[in-house]
Amino acid sequence: ERGIPFSVSMRHAFVPFPGGLILAADYSQLELRILAHLSCDCRLIQALNGGADVFKSIAAEWKMIDPEAVGDRTRQQAKQMCYGIIYGIGAKSL
């Protein structure tokens, strides 16, 4: 037996005041983008703006392999390394 489809959207619960607006932003890779900007790392900036998977690019450079050869596990390790460094992971944990 099928029930009546039910969904809830919280979007309609927020209404801007007259003349105002509600802004939605995607903060994807925000920390990495801030790091690239503050460090003036041209290669990281290019990787972030190039449209390719930035963590695959970083993993490929780290492992000295072609980006297409980077597997999910290696990509995930590169991602964890990047965010670990940003958030102050120590050399021992790294």
C-alpha positions in Angstrom: 0.0 0.0 0.0 1.3 3.4 -0.9 0.9 6.5 1.2 0.6 10.0 0.1 4.1 11.5 -0.7 5.2 13.9 2.0 8.1 16.3 1.9 9.0 19.3 4.0 11.0 22.2 2.7 12.3 24.6 5.2 13.0 27.1 2.5 9.5 28.4 2.6 9.8 29.1 6.4 12.2 31.9 5.8 10.8 35.0 4.1 12.8 38.2 3.5 11.5 41.5 4.7 10.2 43.8 1.9 13.1 44.9 -0.3 15.4 42.3 1.3 16.7 39.0 0.0 17.9 35.7 1.3 21.3 34.7 0.1 22.4 31.1 -0.4 26.1 30.4 -0.7 28.2 27.3 -1.4 31.2 27.2 1.0 32.7 24.2 -0.8 36.5 24.0 -0.1 36.3 27.4 1.7 39.3 26.8 4.0 41.4 25.5 1.2 40.5 28.6 -0.9 41.4 30.9 1.9 44.7 29.2 2.4 45.5 29.5 -1.3 44.7 33.2 -1.3 46.6 34.0 1.9 49.7 32.0 0.9 49.6 33.3 -2.7 50.2 29.6 -3.9 49.7 30.0 -7.6 49.6 26.2 -8.2 46.9 25.7 -5.6 44.9 28.6 -6.9 45.1 27.1 -10.4 44.1 23.7 -9.1 41.1 25.3 -7.3 40.0 27.4 -10.3 40.8 24.8 -13.0 37.5 22.9 -12.7 39.2 19.6 -12.0 39.0 17.7 -8.7 41.4 19.6 -6.6 42.1 16.7 -4.2 42.9 14.4 -7.1 45.3 17.1 -8.4 47.0 17.4 -5.0 47.1 13.6 -4.6 48.7 13.2 -8.0 51.4 15.7 -7.3 52.0 14.2 -3.8 52.3 10.6 -5.3 53.9 11.8 -8.5 51.3 10.1 -10.6 48.8 11.0 -13.3 45.6 12.5 -11.8 43.6 9.8 -13.6 45.5 7.1 -11.7 44.5 8.6 -8.3 42.0 6.2 -6.6 39.4 7.0 -4.1 41.5 6.0 -1.1 44.5 8.2 -2.2 42.2 11.1 -2.9 40.7 10.8 0.6 44.1 10.7 2.1 45.1 13.9 0.3 41.9 15.6 1.4 42.5 14.5 5.1 46.1 15.8 4.8 45.1 19.1 3.5 42.4 19.8 6.1 44.6 18.3 8.8 47.4 20.8 8.0 44.9 23.7 7.8 43.6 22.8 11.2 47.0 22.4 12.8 47.6 18.6 12.8 51.0 17.8 14.2 53.9 16.1 12.3 53.4 12.9 14.3 49.7 12.6 13.4 50.3 13.6 9.8 
